[in-house]
Amino acid sequence: MAPLALSAGVTAAWWVALGVLLVVALVVWALLEVLRRAVLDVDESVTAVWTMGKRVAQNTQTTYLFGTTKARGVDLLEELQRHAALRERSGA
């Protein structure tokens, strides 16, 4: 069996096709690399936002106690004023 002989035109067409395929592969690789970097940047940003959100939640989880704290502070102030009035009356 004789080896398959290709004409010069067919050989050139194959080389052009391989060159185009290489260019397409390089473009696809570059686009995928750009996408990968963008995804990593988004992931870092989302992680930072998530961390800050957790910190805000930790810092505000007991804000409902402010009303009780204020009421107790008012009670304490009134008690101190009563003691001060008693002290003034007793002349001490």
HTML snippet that shows the backbone in 3Dmol.js (N, CA, C, O; Angstrom):
<script src="https://3Dmol.org/build/3Dmol-min.js"></script>
<div id="view" style="width:600px;height:400px;position:relative"></div>
<script>
const pdb = `
ATOM      1  N   MET A   1       0.840  -1.157   0.000  1.00  0.00           N
ATOM      2  CA  MET A   1       0.000   0.000   0.000  1.00  0.00           C
ATOM      3  C   MET A   1       0.892   1.229   0.000  1.00  0.00           C
ATOM      4  O   MET A   1       1.857   1.306   0.762  1.00  0.00           O
ATOM      5  N   ALA A   2       0.577   2.167  -0.836  1.00  0.00           N
ATOM      6  CA  ALA A   2       1.392   3.374  -0.978  1.00  0.00           C
ATOM      7  C   ALA A   2       0.935   4.411   0.040  1.00  0.00           C
ATOM      8  O   ALA A   2      -0.258   4.515   0.324  1.00  0.00           O
ATOM      9  N   PRO A   3       1.886   5.192   0.600  1.00  0.00           N
ATOM     10  CA  PRO A   3       1.497   6.233   1.563  1.00  0.00           C
ATOM     11  C   PRO A   3       0.604   7.264   0.880  1.00  0.00           C
ATOM     12  O   PRO A   3       0.732   7.531  -0.315  1.00  0.00           O
ATOM     13  N   LEU A   4      -0.283   7.822   1.652  1.00  0.00           N
ATOM     14  CA  LEU A   4      -1.235   8.804   1.147  1.00  0.00           C
ATOM     15  C   LEU A   4      -0.488  10.095   0.865  1.00  0.00           C
ATOM     16  O   LEU A   4       0.094  10.688   1.773  1.00  0.00           O
ATOM     17  N   ALA A   5      -0.499  10.524  -0.349  1.00  0.00           N
ATOM     18  CA  ALA A   5       0.204  11.750  -0.725  1.00  0.00           C
ATOM     19  C   ALA A   5      -0.809  12.870  -0.823  1.00  0.00           C
ATOM     20  O   ALA A   5      -1.835  12.744  -1.491  1.00  0.00           O
ATOM     21  N   LEU A   6      -0.505  13.976  -0.141  1.00  0.00           N
ATOM     22  CA  LEU A   6      -1.386  15.136  -0.169  1.00  0.00           C
ATOM     23  C   LEU A   6      -0.773  16.189  -1.068  1.00  0.00           C
ATOM     24  O   LEU A   6       0.446  16.343  -1.136  1.00  0.00           O
ATOM     25  N   SER A   7      -1.626  16.898  -1.746  1.00  0.00           N
ATOM     26  CA  SER A   7      -1.127  17.957  -2.613  1.00  0.00           C
ATOM     27  C   SER A   7      -0.656  19.120  -1.743  1.00  0.00           C
ATOM     28  O   SER A   7      -0.979  19.192  -0.557  1.00  0.00           O
ATOM     29  N   ALA A   8       0.093  20.009  -2.332  1.00  0.00           N
ATOM     30  CA  ALA A   8       0.633  21.158  -1.604  1.00  0.00           C
ATOM     31  C   ALA A   8      -0.501  22.036  -1.091  1.00  0.00           C
ATOM     32  O   ALA A   8      -0.385  22.596  -0.001  1.00  0.00           O
ATOM     33  N   GLY A   9      -1.564  22.173  -1.817  1.00  0.00           N
ATOM     34  CA  GLY A   9      -2.701  22.995  -1.392  1.00  0.00           C
ATOM     35  C   GLY A   9      -3.385  22.413  -0.158  1.00  0.00           C
ATOM     36  O   GLY A   9      -3.761  23.149   0.754  1.00  0.00           O
ATOM     37  N   VAL A  10      -3.545  21.091  -0.134  1.00  0.00           N
ATOM     38  CA  VAL A  10      -4.182  20.435   1.008  1.00  0.00           C
ATOM     39  C   VAL A  10      -3.285  20.543   2.233  1.00  0.00           C
ATOM     40  O   VAL A  10      -3.773  20.779   3.338  1.00  0.00           O
ATOM     41  N   THR A  11      -1.993  20.375   2.052  1.00  0.00           N
ATOM     42  CA  THR A  11      -1.046  20.511   3.161  1.00  0.00           C
ATOM     43  C   THR A  11      -1.085  21.929   3.718  1.00  0.00           C
ATOM     44  O   THR A  11      -1.094  22.119   4.934  1.00  0.00           O
ATOM     45  N   ALA A  12      -1.108  22.918   2.840  1.00  0.00           N
ATOM     46  CA  ALA A  12      -1.161  24.317   3.288  1.00  0.00           C
ATOM     47  C   ALA A  12      -2.476  24.577   4.030  1.00  0.00           C
ATOM     48  O   ALA A  12      -2.489  25.296   5.029  1.00  0.00           O
ATOM     49  N   ALA A  13      -3.563  24.005   3.554  1.00  0.00           N
ATOM     50  CA  ALA A  13      -4.854  24.191   4.217  1.00  0.00           C
ATOM     51  C   ALA A  13      -4.833  23.588   5.621  1.00  0.00           C
ATOM     52  O   ALA A  13      -5.396  24.157   6.555  1.00  0.00           O
ATOM     53  N   TRP A  14      -4.189  22.447   5.761  1.00  0.00           N
ATOM     54  CA  TRP A  14      -4.071  21.836   7.092  1.00  0.00           C
ATOM     55  C   TRP A  14      -3.251  22.716   8.018  1.00  0.00           C
ATOM     56  O   TRP A  14      -3.617  22.909   9.177  1.00  0.00           O
ATOM     57  N   TRP A  15      -2.159  23.244   7.524  1.00  0.00           N
ATOM     58  CA  TRP A  15      -1.319  24.120   8.370  1.00  0.00           C
ATOM     59  C   TRP A  15      -2.084  25.383   8.769  1.00  0.00           C
ATOM     60  O   TRP A  15      -1.967  25.850   9.902  1.00  0.00           O
ATOM     61  N   VAL A  16      -2.861  25.931   7.842  1.00  0.00           N
ATOM     62  CA  VAL A  16      -3.677  27.115   8.159  1.00  0.00           C
ATOM     63  C   VAL A  16      -4.725  26.738   9.210  1.00  0.00           C
ATOM     64  O   VAL A  16      -4.948  27.489  10.160  1.00  0.00           O
ATOM     65  N   ALA A  17      -5.359  25.593   9.045  1.00  0.00           N
ATOM     66  CA  ALA A  17      -6.370  25.149  10.011  1.00  0.00           C
ATOM     67  C   ALA A  17      -5.753  24.953  11.388  1.00  0.00           C
ATOM     68  O   ALA A  17      -6.344  25.339  12.397  1.00  0.00           O
ATOM     69  N   LEU A  18      -4.560  24.349  11.433  1.00  0.00           N
ATOM     70  CA  LEU A  18      -3.883  24.158  12.715  1.00  0.00           C
ATOM     71  C   LEU A  18      -3.495  25.498  13.339  1.00  0.00           C
ATOM     72  O   LEU A  18      -3.590  25.669  14.554  1.00  0.00           O
ATOM     73  N   GLY A  19      -3.062  26.438  12.517  1.00  0.00           N
ATOM     74  CA  GLY A  19      -2.724  27.772  13.023  1.00  0.00           C
ATOM     75  C   GLY A  19      -3.944  28.482  13.581  1.00  0.00           C
ATOM     76  O   GLY A  19      -3.881  29.095  14.647  1.00  0.00           O
ATOM     77  N   VAL A  20      -5.061  28.397  12.855  1.00  0.00           N
ATOM     78  CA  VAL A  20      -6.301  29.018  13.327  1.00  0.00           C
ATOM     79  C   VAL A  20      -6.749  28.358  14.632  1.00  0.00           C
ATOM     80  O   VAL A  20      -7.186  29.041  15.558  1.00  0.00           O
ATOM     81  N   LEU A  21      -6.640  27.040  14.703  1.00  0.00           N
ATOM     82  CA  LEU A  21      -7.002  26.315  15.918  1.00  0.00           C
ATOM     83  C   LEU A  21      -6.130  26.760  17.088  1.00  0.00           C
ATOM     84  O   LEU A  21      -6.632  26.924  18.200  1.00  0.00           O
ATOM     85  N   LEU A  22      -4.859  26.952  16.860  1.00  0.00           N
ATOM     86  CA  LEU A  22      -3.961  27.421  17.920  1.00  0.00           C
ATOM     87  C   LEU A  22      -4.356  28.815  18.386  1.00  0.00           C
ATOM     88  O   LEU A  22      -4.380  29.088  19.586  1.00  0.00           O
ATOM     89  N   VAL A  23      -4.667  29.699  17.437  1.00  0.00           N
ATOM     90  CA  VAL A  23      -5.089  31.054  17.807  1.00  0.00           C
ATOM     91  C   VAL A  23      -6.381  31.006  18.607  1.00  0.00           C
ATOM     92  O   VAL A  23      -6.505  31.690  19.623  1.00  0.00           O
ATOM     93  N   VAL A  24      -7.333  30.215  18.168  1.00  0.00           N
ATOM     94  CA  VAL A  24      -8.602  30.094  18.889  1.00  0.00           C
ATOM     95  C   VAL A  24      -8.364  29.540  20.292  1.00  0.00           C
ATOM     96  O   VAL A  24      -8.951  30.027  21.258  1.00  0.00           O
ATOM     97  N   ALA A  25      -7.513  28.535  20.408  1.00  0.00           N
ATOM     98  CA  ALA A  25      -7.215  27.957  21.722  1.00  0.00           C
ATOM     99  C   ALA A  25      -6.576  28.999  22.639  1.00  0.00           C
ATOM    100  O   ALA A  25      -6.912  29.063  23.821  1.00  0.00           O
ATOM    101  N   LEU A  26      -5.669  29.810  22.117  1.00  0.00           N
ATOM    102  CA  LEU A  26      -5.025  30.846  22.924  1.00  0.00           C
ATOM    103  C   LEU A  26      -6.024  31.924  23.356  1.00  0.00           C
ATOM    104  O   LEU A  26      -5.972  32.405  24.488  1.00  0.00           O
ATOM    105  N   VAL A  27      -6.927  32.295  22.457  1.00  0.00           N
ATOM    106  CA  VAL A  27      -7.943  33.293  22.800  1.00  0.00           C
ATOM    107  C   VAL A  27      -8.872  32.738  23.879  1.00  0.00           C
ATOM    108  O   VAL A  27      -9.200  33.441  24.834  1.00  0.00           O
ATOM    109  N   VAL A  28      -9.294  31.489  23.735  1.00  0.00           N
ATOM    110  CA  VAL A  28     -10.170  30.863  24.734  1.00  0.00           C
ATOM    111  C   VAL A  28      -9.439  30.792  26.072  1.00  0.00           C
ATOM    112  O   VAL A  28     -10.031  31.096  27.108  1.00  0.00           O
ATOM    113  N   TRP A  29      -8.184  30.404  26.072  1.00  0.00           N
ATOM    114  CA  TRP A  29      -7.403  30.340  27.306  1.00  0.00           C
ATOM    115  C   TRP A  29      -7.318  31.722  27.954  1.00  0.00           C
ATOM    116  O   TRP A  29      -7.495  31.843  29.166  1.00  0.00           O
ATOM    117  N   ALA A  30      -7.048  32.765  27.165  1.00  0.00           N
ATOM    118  CA  ALA A  30      -6.948  34.120  27.712  1.00  0.00           C
ATOM    119  C   ALA A  30      -8.283  34.562  28.308  1.00  0.00           C
ATOM    120  O   ALA A  30      -8.309  35.148  29.390  1.00  0.00           O
ATOM    121  N   LEU A  31      -9.378  34.294  27.625  1.00  0.00           N
ATOM    122  CA  LEU A  31     -10.687  34.668  28.146  1.00  0.00           C
ATOM    123  C   LEU A  31     -11.024  33.907  29.430  1.00  0.00           C
ATOM    124  O   LEU A  31     -11.581  34.480  30.367  1.00  0.00           O
ATOM    125  N   LEU A  32     -10.693  32.642  29.469  1.00  0.00           N
ATOM    126  CA  LEU A  32     -10.923  31.869  30.681  1.00  0.00           C
ATOM    127  C   LEU A  32     -10.064  32.384  31.839  1.00  0.00           C
ATOM    128  O   LEU A  32     -10.512  32.390  32.985  1.00  0.00           O
ATOM    129  N   GLU A  33      -8.861  32.807  31.554  1.00  0.00           N
ATOM    130  CA  GLU A  33      -7.986  33.372  32.596  1.00  0.00           C
ATOM    131  C   GLU A  33      -8.555  34.684  33.115  1.00  0.00           C
ATOM    132  O   GLU A  33      -8.528  34.935  34.320  1.00  0.00           O
ATOM    133  N   VAL A  34      -9.064  35.515  32.230  1.00  0.00           N
ATOM    134  CA  VAL A  34      -9.706  36.775  32.656  1.00  0.00           C
ATOM    135  C   VAL A  34     -10.921  36.460  33.526  1.00  0.00           C
ATOM    136  O   VAL A  34     -11.131  37.103  34.555  1.00  0.00           O
ATOM    137  N   LEU A  35     -11.710  35.490  33.125  1.00  0.00           N
ATOM    138  CA  LEU A  35     -12.882  35.097  33.896  1.00  0.00           C
ATOM    139  C   LEU A  35     -12.474  34.543  35.264  1.00  0.00           C
ATOM    140  O   LEU A  35     -13.103  34.864  36.273  1.00  0.00           O
ATOM    141  N   ARG A  36     -11.433  33.721  35.304  1.00  0.00           N
ATOM    142  CA  ARG A  36     -10.957  33.146  36.569  1.00  0.00           C
ATOM    143  C   ARG A  36     -10.533  34.239  37.534  1.00  0.00           C
ATOM    144  O   ARG A  36     -10.867  34.193  38.718  1.00  0.00           O
ATOM    145  N   ARG A  37      -9.794  35.228  37.027  1.00  0.00           N
ATOM    146  CA  ARG A  37      -9.341  36.326  37.887  1.00  0.00           C
ATOM    147  C   ARG A  37     -10.522  37.166  38.376  1.00  0.00           C
ATOM    148  O   ARG A  37     -10.543  37.609  39.524  1.00  0.00           O
ATOM    149  N   ALA A  38     -11.488  37.377  37.512  1.00  0.00           N
ATOM    150  CA  ALA A  38     -12.679  38.138  37.920  1.00  0.00           C
ATOM    151  C   ALA A  38     -13.450  37.382  39.002  1.00  0.00           C
ATOM    152  O   ALA A  38     -13.925  37.987  39.963  1.00  0.00           O
ATOM    153  N   VAL A  39     -13.572  36.086  38.851  1.00  0.00           N
ATOM    154  CA  VAL A  39     -14.268  35.275  39.851  1.00  0.00           C
ATOM    155  C   VAL A  39     -13.525  35.323  41.181  1.00  0.00           C
ATOM    156  O   VAL A  39     -14.156  35.416  42.235  1.00  0.00           O
ATOM    157  N   LEU A  40     -12.210  35.262  41.149  1.00  0.00           N
ATOM    158  CA  LEU A  40     -11.437  35.347  42.390  1.00  0.00           C
ATOM    159  C   LEU A  40     -11.622  36.704  43.062  1.00  0.00           C
ATOM    160  O   LEU A  40     -11.745  36.778  44.284  1.00  0.00           O
ATOM    161  N   ASP A  41     -11.642  37.779  42.270  1.00  0.00           N
ATOM    162  CA  ASP A  41     -11.874  39.112  42.838  1.00  0.00           C
ATOM    163  C   ASP A  41     -13.261  39.204  43.467  1.00  0.00           C
ATOM    164  O   ASP A  41     -13.414  39.756  44.556  1.00  0.00           O
ATOM    165  N   VAL A  42     -14.257  38.671  42.793  1.00  0.00           N
ATOM    166  CA  VAL A  42     -15.617  38.688  43.335  1.00  0.00           C
ATOM    167  C   VAL A  42     -15.670  37.854  44.611  1.00  0.00           C
ATOM    168  O   VAL A  42     -16.303  38.255  45.588  1.00  0.00           O
ATOM    169  N   ASP A  43     -15.018  36.712  44.606  1.00  0.00           N
ATOM    170  CA  ASP A  43     -15.011  35.853  45.788  1.00  0.00           C
ATOM    171  C   ASP A  43     -14.375  36.566  46.974  1.00  0.00           C
ATOM    172  O   ASP A  43     -14.890  36.484  48.089  1.00  0.00           O
ATOM    173  N   GLU A  44     -13.264  37.263  46.752  1.00  0.00           N
ATOM    174  CA  GLU A  44     -12.619  38.007  47.833  1.00  0.00           C
ATOM    175  C   GLU A  44     -13.532  39.115  48.346  1.00  0.00           C
ATOM    176  O   GLU A  44     -13.616  39.341  49.554  1.00  0.00           O
ATOM    177  N   SER A  45     -14.210  39.799  47.445  1.00  0.00           N
ATOM    178  CA  SER A  45     -15.119  40.873  47.851  1.00  0.00           C
ATOM    179  C   SER A  45     -16.302  40.328  48.640  1.00  0.00           C
ATOM    180  O   SER A  45     -16.693  40.900  49.657  1.00  0.00           O
ATOM    181  N   VAL A  46     -16.866  39.227  48.173  1.00  0.00           N
ATOM    182  CA  VAL A  46     -17.999  38.623  48.879  1.00  0.00           C
ATOM    183  C   VAL A  46     -17.562  38.146  50.263  1.00  0.00           C
ATOM    184  O   VAL A  46     -18.304  38.295  51.234  1.00  0.00           O
ATOM    185  N   THR A  47     -16.376  37.579  50.354  1.00  0.00           N
ATOM    186  CA  THR A  47     -15.865  37.143  51.653  1.00  0.00           C
ATOM    187  C   THR A  47     -15.704  38.322  52.591  1.00  0.00           C
ATOM    188  O   THR A  47     -16.043  38.225  53.771  1.00  0.00           O
ATOM    189  N   ALA A  48     -15.190  39.440  52.084  1.00  0.00           N
ATOM    190  CA  ALA A  48     -15.020  40.632  52.922  1.00  0.00           C
ATOM    191  C   ALA A  48     -16.369  41.171  53.385  1.00  0.00           C
ATOM    192  O   ALA A  48     -16.524  41.540  54.549  1.00  0.00           O
ATOM    193  N   VAL A  49     -17.340  41.217  52.486  1.00  0.00           N
ATOM    194  CA  VAL A  49     -18.676  41.698  52.856  1.00  0.00           C
ATOM    195  C   VAL A  49     -19.303  40.760  53.885  1.00  0.00           C
ATOM    196  O   VAL A  49     -19.913  41.215  54.852  1.00  0.00           O
ATOM    197  N   TRP A  50     -19.155  39.461  53.680  1.00  0.00           N
ATOM    198  CA  TRP A  50     -19.713  38.473  54.607  1.00  0.00           C
ATOM    199  C   TRP A  50     -19.090  38.633  55.995  1.00  0.00           C
ATOM    200  O   TRP A  50     -19.794  38.587  57.003  1.00  0.00           O
ATOM    201  N   THR A  51     -17.771  38.820  56.041  1.00  0.00           N
ATOM    202  CA  THR A  51     -17.086  38.996  57.322  1.00  0.00           C
ATOM    203  C   THR A  51     -17.574  40.257  58.024  1.00  0.00           C
ATOM    204  O   THR A  51     -17.843  40.236  59.226  1.00  0.00           O
ATOM    205  N   MET A  52     -17.690  41.350  57.284  1.00  0.00           N
ATOM    206  CA  MET A  52     -18.161  42.598  57.895  1.00  0.00           C
ATOM    207  C   MET A  52     -19.612  42.443  58.352  1.00  0.00           C
ATOM    208  O   MET A  52     -19.979  42.965  59.405  1.00  0.00           O
ATOM    209  N   GLY A  53     -20.422  41.753  57.601  1.00  0.00           N
ATOM    210  CA  GLY A  53     -21.807  41.518  58.008  1.00  0.00           C
ATOM    211  C   GLY A  53     -21.889  40.729  59.307  1.00  0.00           C
ATOM    212  O   GLY A  53     -22.717  41.026  60.169  1.00  0.00           O
ATOM    213  N   LYS A  54     -21.022  39.715  59.448  1.00  0.00           N
ATOM    214  CA  LYS A  54     -20.999  38.944  60.690  1.00  0.00           C
ATOM    215  C   LYS A  54     -20.556  39.815  61.854  1.00  0.00           C
ATOM    216  O   LYS A  54     -21.091  39.692  62.956  1.00  0.00           O
ATOM    217  N   ARG A  55     -19.583  40.696  61.623  1.00  0.00           N
ATOM    218  CA  ARG A  55     -19.134  41.589  62.702  1.00  0.00           C
ATOM    219  C   ARG A  55     -20.241  42.553  63.111  1.00  0.00           C
ATOM    220  O   ARG A  55     -20.446  42.801  64.299  1.00  0.00           O
ATOM    221  N   VAL A  56     -20.948  43.091  62.138  1.00  0.00           N
ATOM    222  CA  VAL A  56     -22.062  43.987  62.460  1.00  0.00           C
ATOM    223  C   VAL A  56     -23.116  43.228  63.261  1.00  0.00           C
ATOM    224  O   VAL A  56     -23.651  43.754  64.237  1.00  0.00           O
ATOM    225  N   ALA A  57     -23.415  42.008  62.859  1.00  0.00           N
ATOM    226  CA  ALA A  57     -24.400  41.207  63.583  1.00  0.00           C
ATOM    227  C   ALA A  57     -23.946  40.953  65.021  1.00  0.00           C
ATOM    228  O   ALA A  57     -24.751  41.019  65.949  1.00  0.00           O
ATOM    229  N   GLN A  58     -22.659  40.663  65.204  1.00  0.00           N
ATOM    230  CA  GLN A  58     -22.144  40.442  66.555  1.00  0.00           C
ATOM    231  C   GLN A  58     -22.238  41.704  67.394  1.00  0.00           C
ATOM    232  O   GLN A  58     -22.550  41.641  68.583  1.00  0.00           O
ATOM    233  N   ASN A  59     -21.969  42.854  66.778  1.00  0.00           N
ATOM    234  CA  ASN A  59     -21.973  44.104  67.521  1.00  0.00           C
ATOM    235  C   ASN A  59     -23.375  44.619  67.801  1.00  0.00           C
ATOM    236  O   ASN A  59     -23.548  45.474  68.670  1.00  0.00           O
ATOM    237  N   THR A  60     -24.362  44.133  67.102  1.00  0.00           N
ATOM    238  CA  THR A  60     -25.719  44.646  67.289  1.00  0.00           C
ATOM    239  C   THR A  60     -26.677  43.607  67.850  1.00  0.00           C
ATOM    240  O   THR A  60     -27.878  43.863  67.933  1.00  0.00           O
ATOM    241  N   GLN A  61     -26.178  42.454  68.233  1.00  0.00           N
ATOM    242  CA  GLN A  61     -27.080  41.403  68.684  1.00  0.00           C
ATOM    243  C   GLN A  61     -27.712  41.701  70.040  1.00  0.00           C
ATOM    244  O   GLN A  61     -28.717  41.080  70.388  1.00  0.00           O
ATOM    245  N   THR A  62     -27.159  42.629  70.815  1.00  0.00           N
ATOM    246  CA  THR A  62     -27.720  42.932  72.128  1.00  0.00           C
ATOM    247  C   THR A  62     -28.276  44.350  72.210  1.00  0.00           C
ATOM    248  O   THR A  62     -28.453  44.878  73.308  1.00  0.00           O
ATOM    249  N   THR A  63     -28.551  44.964  71.083  1.00  0.00           N
ATOM    250  CA  THR A  63     -29.067  46.334  71.120  1.00  0.00           C
ATOM    251  C   THR A  63     -30.455  46.404  71.738  1.00  0.00           C
ATOM    252  O   THR A  63     -30.869  47.472  72.188  1.00  0.00           O
ATOM    253  N   TYR A  64     -31.177  45.305  71.771  1.00  0.00           N
ATOM    254  CA  TYR A  64     -32.496  45.314  72.391  1.00  0.00           C
ATOM    255  C   TYR A  64     -32.393  45.577  73.900  1.00  0.00           C
ATOM    256  O   TYR A  64     -33.380  45.950  74.534  1.00  0.00           O
ATOM    257  N   LEU A  65     -31.210  45.384  74.467  1.00  0.00           N
ATOM    258  CA  LEU A  65     -31.017  45.614  75.900  1.00  0.00           C
ATOM    259  C   LEU A  65     -30.830  47.088  76.242  1.00  0.00           C
ATOM    260  O   LEU A  65     -30.841  47.445  77.420  1.00  0.00           O
ATOM    261  N   PHE A  66     -30.658  47.952  75.247  1.00  0.00           N
ATOM    262  CA  PHE A  66     -30.449  49.367  75.535  1.00  0.00           C
ATOM    263  C   PHE A  66     -31.622  49.975  76.293  1.00  0.00           C
ATOM    264  O   PHE A  66     -31.422  50.802  77.182  1.00  0.00           O
ATOM    265  N   GLY A  67     -32.826  49.579  75.955  1.00  0.00           N
ATOM    266  CA  GLY A  67     -34.011  50.091  76.657  1.00  0.00           C
ATOM    267  C   GLY A  67     -33.983  49.723  78.131  1.00  0.00           C
ATOM    268  O   GLY A  67     -34.258  50.563  78.988  1.00  0.00           O
ATOM    269  N   THR A  68     -33.649  48.465  78.432  1.00  0.00           N
ATOM    270  CA  THR A  68     -33.546  48.021  79.822  1.00  0.00           C
ATOM    271  C   THR A  68     -32.422  48.752  80.541  1.00  0.00           C
ATOM    272  O   THR A  68     -32.575  49.152  81.695  1.00  0.00           O
ATOM    273  N   THR A  69     -31.297  48.925  79.865  1.00  0.00           N
ATOM    274  CA  THR A  69     -30.167  49.625  80.469  1.00  0.00           C
ATOM    275  C   THR A  69     -30.541  51.061  80.792  1.00  0.00           C
ATOM    276  O   THR A  69     -30.197  51.572  81.858  1.00  0.00           O
ATOM    277  N   LYS A  70     -31.242  51.711  79.877  1.00  0.00           N
ATOM    278  CA  LYS A  70     -31.665  53.097  80.115  1.00  0.00           C
ATOM    279  C   LYS A  70     -32.607  53.163  81.310  1.00  0.00           C
ATOM    280  O   LYS A  70     -32.459  54.028  82.174  1.00  0.00           O
ATOM    281  N   ALA A  71     -33.571  52.255  81.360  1.00  0.00           N
ATOM    282  CA  ALA A  71     -34.529  52.251  82.473  1.00  0.00           C
ATOM    283  C   ALA A  71     -33.814  52.025  83.800  1.00  0.00           C
ATOM    284  O   ALA A  71     -34.120  52.692  84.789  1.00  0.00           O
ATOM    285  N   ARG A  72     -32.874  51.102  83.831  1.00  0.00           N
ATOM    286  CA  ARG A  72     -32.123  50.849  85.074  1.00  0.00           C
ATOM    287  C   ARG A  72     -31.257  52.045  85.444  1.00  0.00           C
ATOM    288  O   ARG A  72     -31.090  52.353  86.624  1.00  0.00           O
ATOM    289  N   GLY A  73     -30.712  52.712  84.449  1.00  0.00           N
ATOM    290  CA  GLY A  73     -29.915  53.918  84.710  1.00  0.00           C
ATOM    291  C   GLY A  73     -30.765  55.026  85.301  1.00  0.00           C
ATOM    292  O   GLY A  73     -30.328  55.728  86.213  1.00  0.00           O
ATOM    293  N   VAL A  74     -31.985  55.189  84.786  1.00  0.00           N
ATOM    294  CA  VAL A  74     -32.906  56.189  85.328  1.00  0.00           C
ATOM    295  C   VAL A  74     -33.268  55.833  86.762  1.00  0.00           C
ATOM    296  O   VAL A  74     -33.294  56.706  87.629  1.00  0.00           O
ATOM    297  N   ASP A  75     -33.546  54.561  87.021  1.00  0.00           N
ATOM    298  CA  ASP A  75     -33.849  54.117  88.387  1.00  0.00           C
ATOM    299  C   ASP A  75     -32.679  54.400  89.325  1.00  0.00           C
ATOM    300  O   ASP A  75     -32.874  54.855  90.453  1.00  0.00           O
ATOM    301  N   LEU A  76     -31.468  54.130  88.854  1.00  0.00           N
ATOM    302  CA  LEU A  76     -30.280  54.377  89.673  1.00  0.00           C
ATOM    303  C   LEU A  76     -30.116  55.863  89.963  1.00  0.00           C
ATOM    304  O   LEU A  76     -29.793  56.246  91.087  1.00  0.00           O
ATOM    305  N   LEU A  77     -30.335  56.700  88.957  1.00  0.00           N
ATOM    306  CA  LEU A  77     -30.223  58.147  89.148  1.00  0.00           C
ATOM    307  C   LEU A  77     -31.245  58.642  90.168  1.00  0.00           C
ATOM    308  O   LEU A  77     -30.925  59.457  91.033  1.00  0.00           O
ATOM    309  N   GLU A  78     -32.469  58.147  90.061  1.00  0.00           N
ATOM    310  CA  GLU A  78     -33.495  58.543  91.022  1.00  0.00           C
ATOM    311  C   GLU A  78     -33.119  58.105  92.436  1.00  0.00           C
ATOM    312  O   GLU A  78     -33.306  58.858  93.392  1.00  0.00           O
ATOM    313  N   GLU A  79     -32.599  56.910  92.565  1.00  0.00           N
ATOM    314  CA  GLU A  79     -32.173  56.413  93.880  1.00  0.00           C
ATOM    315  C   GLU A  79     -31.044  57.269  94.437  1.00  0.00           C
ATOM    316  O   GLU A  79     -31.039  57.595  95.624  1.00  0.00           O
ATOM    317  N   LEU A  80     -30.099  57.629  93.596  1.00  0.00           N
ATOM    318  CA  LEU A  80     -28.992  58.488  94.051  1.00  0.00           C
ATOM    319  C   LEU A  80     -29.503  59.861  94.456  1.00  0.00           C
ATOM    320  O   LEU A  80     -29.012  60.445  95.422  1.00  0.00           O
ATOM    321  N   GLN A  81     -30.475  60.378  93.736  1.00  0.00           N
ATOM    322  CA  GLN A  81     -31.049  61.673  94.103  1.00  0.00           C
ATOM    323  C   GLN A  81     -31.771  61.587  95.446  1.00  0.00           C
ATOM    324  O   GLN A  81     -31.708  62.528  96.237  1.00  0.00           O
ATOM    325  N   ARG A  82     -32.454  60.477  95.714  1.00  0.00           N
ATOM    326  CA  ARG A  82     -33.112  60.302  97.013  1.00  0.00           C
ATOM    327  C   ARG A  82     -32.075  60.246  98.136  1.00  0.00           C
ATOM    328  O   ARG A  82     -32.263  60.849  99.192  1.00  0.00           O
ATOM    329  N   HIS A  83     -31.002  59.533  97.904  1.00  0.00           N
ATOM    330  CA  HIS A  83     -29.936  59.453  98.917  1.00  0.00           C
ATOM    331  C   HIS A  83     -29.320  60.828  99.156  1.00  0.00           C
ATOM    332  O   HIS A  83     -29.049  61.205 100.296  1.00  0.00           O
ATOM    333  N   ALA A  84     -29.102  61.573  98.076  1.00  0.00           N
ATOM    334  CA  ALA A  84     -28.524  62.917  98.210  1.00  0.00           C
ATOM    335  C   ALA A  84     -29.469  63.823  98.982  1.00  0.00           C
ATOM    336  O   ALA A  84     -29.023  64.623  99.804  1.00  0.00           O
ATOM    337  N   ALA A  85     -30.775  63.711  98.727  1.00  0.00           N
ATOM    338  CA  ALA A  85     -31.751  64.530  99.444  1.00  0.00           C
ATOM    339  C   ALA A  85     -31.786  64.158 100.916  1.00  0.00           C
ATOM    340  O   ALA A  85     -31.852  65.039 101.773  1.00  0.00           O
ATOM    341  N   LEU A  86     -31.744  62.891 101.219  1.00  0.00           N
ATOM    342  CA  LEU A  86     -31.719  62.427 102.618  1.00  0.00           C
ATOM    343  C   LEU A  86     -30.447  62.923 103.334  1.00  0.00           C
ATOM    344  O   LEU A  86     -30.482  63.323 104.498  1.00  0.00           O
ATOM    345  N   ARG A  87     -29.370  62.884 102.624  1.00  0.00           N
ATOM    346  CA  ARG A  87     -28.096  63.318 103.219  1.00  0.00           C
ATOM    347  C   ARG A  87     -28.139  64.818 103.519  1.00  0.00           C
ATOM    348  O   ARG A  87     -27.663  65.261 104.565  1.00  0.00           O
ATOM    349  N   GLU A  88     -28.711  65.594 102.599  1.00  0.00           N
ATOM    350  CA  GLU A  88     -28.816  67.023 102.817  1.00  0.00           C
ATOM    351  C   GLU A  88     -29.732  67.323 104.014  1.00  0.00           C
ATOM    352  O   GLU A  88     -29.459  68.232 104.798  1.00  0.00           O
ATOM    353  N   ARG A  89     -30.796  66.566 104.143  1.00  0.00           N
ATOM    354  CA  ARG A  89     -31.731  66.796 105.248  1.00  0.00           C
ATOM    355  C   ARG A  89     -31.122  66.418 106.596  1.00  0.00           C
ATOM    356  O   ARG A  89     -31.402  67.028 107.628  1.00  0.00           O
ATOM    357  N   SER A  90     -30.279  65.391 106.543  1.00  0.00           N
ATOM    358  CA  SER A  90     -29.675  64.958 107.803  1.00  0.00           C
ATOM    359  C   SER A  90     -28.500  65.854 108.198  1.00  0.00           C
ATOM    360  O   SER A  90     -28.005  65.752 109.321  1.00  0.00           O
ATOM    361  N   GLY A  91     -28.047  66.724 107.305  1.00  0.00           N
ATOM    362  CA  GLY A  91     -26.988  67.669 107.587  1.00  0.00           C
ATOM    363  C   GLY A  91     -25.600  67.069 107.562  1.00  0.00           C
ATOM    364  O   GLY A  91     -24.673  67.658 108.117  1.00  0.00           O
ATOM    365  N   ALA A  92     -25.433  65.969 106.966  1.00  0.00           N
ATOM    366  CA  ALA A  92     -24.109  65.345 106.934  1.00  0.00           C
ATOM    367  C   ALA A  92     -23.284  65.830 105.782  1.00  0.00           C
ATOM    368  O   ALA A  92     -22.143  65.400 105.616  1.00  0.00           O
TER     369      ALA A  92
END
`;
const viewer = $3Dmol.createViewer("view");
viewer.addModel(pdb, "pdb");
viewer.setStyle({}, {cartoon: {color: "spectrum"}});
viewer.zoomTo();
viewer.render();
</script>
